[in-house]
Amino acid sequence: MLSIQASWEGAVAQILIRKVDERVKTRLQRRAKRNGRSMEAEAREILTNGSLEKDSPEGGLGSEIVALFSGQGIGLKEPIKELRGYPLEPIKFDE
């Protein structure tokens, strides 16, 4: 169950999350300790960072991989064609 309460005075919302798996809670505690934060501050950081990420990559997987290395002499003039939705056929070798 997720309960969201809004506080308009400080323009800060509160979220109460119930029925969190014990393993998730333990991992959150460890992560918070590693980062020198409380569990609440760690959860806030995770939610903040997660909400700032792009929804989906702008290009296909191949184009995104090339973009990671574009400053190292690798570049594209046009995006790599993705194969989603195309039937794949096995390679035929001459015997």
SULTA-V689259 format. One record per residue. N is the residue number from 1. RES is the residue in one letter. SS is DSSP state (hx for helix, st for strand, lp for the rest). Layout:
# SULTA-V689259
n,res,ss
N,RES,SS
N,RES,SS
This chain:
# SULTA-V689259
n,res,ss
1,M,lp
2,L,st
3,S,st
4,I,st
5,Q,st
6,A,st
7,S,st
8,W,lp
9,E,lp
10,G,lp
11,A,lp
12,V,st
13,A,st
14,Q,st
15,I,st
16,L,st
17,I,st
18,R,lp
19,K,lp
20,V,lp
21,D,lp
22,E,hx
23,R,hx
24,V,hx
25,K,hx
26,T,hx
27,R,hx
28,L,hx
29,Q,hx
30,R,hx
31,R,hx
32,A,hx
33,K,hx
34,R,hx
35,N,lp
36,G,lp
37,R,lp
38,S,lp
39,M,hx
40,E,hx
41,A,hx
42,E,hx
43,A,hx
44,R,hx
45,E,hx
46,I,hx
47,L,hx
48,T,hx
49,N,hx
50,G,hx
51,S,hx
52,L,hx
53,E,lp
54,K,lp
55,D,lp
56,S,lp
57,P,lp
58,E,lp
59,G,lp
60,G,lp
61,L,hx
62,G,hx
63,S,hx
64,E,hx
65,I,hx
66,V,hx
67,A,hx
68,L,hx
69,F,lp
70,S,hx
71,G,hx
72,Q,hx
73,G,lp
74,I,lp
75,G,lp
76,L,lp
77,K,lp
78,E,lp
79,P,lp
80,I,lp
81,K,lp
82,E,lp
83,L,lp
84,R,lp
85,G,lp
86,Y,lp
87,P,lp
88,L,lp
89,E,lp
90,P,lp
91,I,lp
92,K,lp
93,F,lp
94,D,lp
95,E,lp
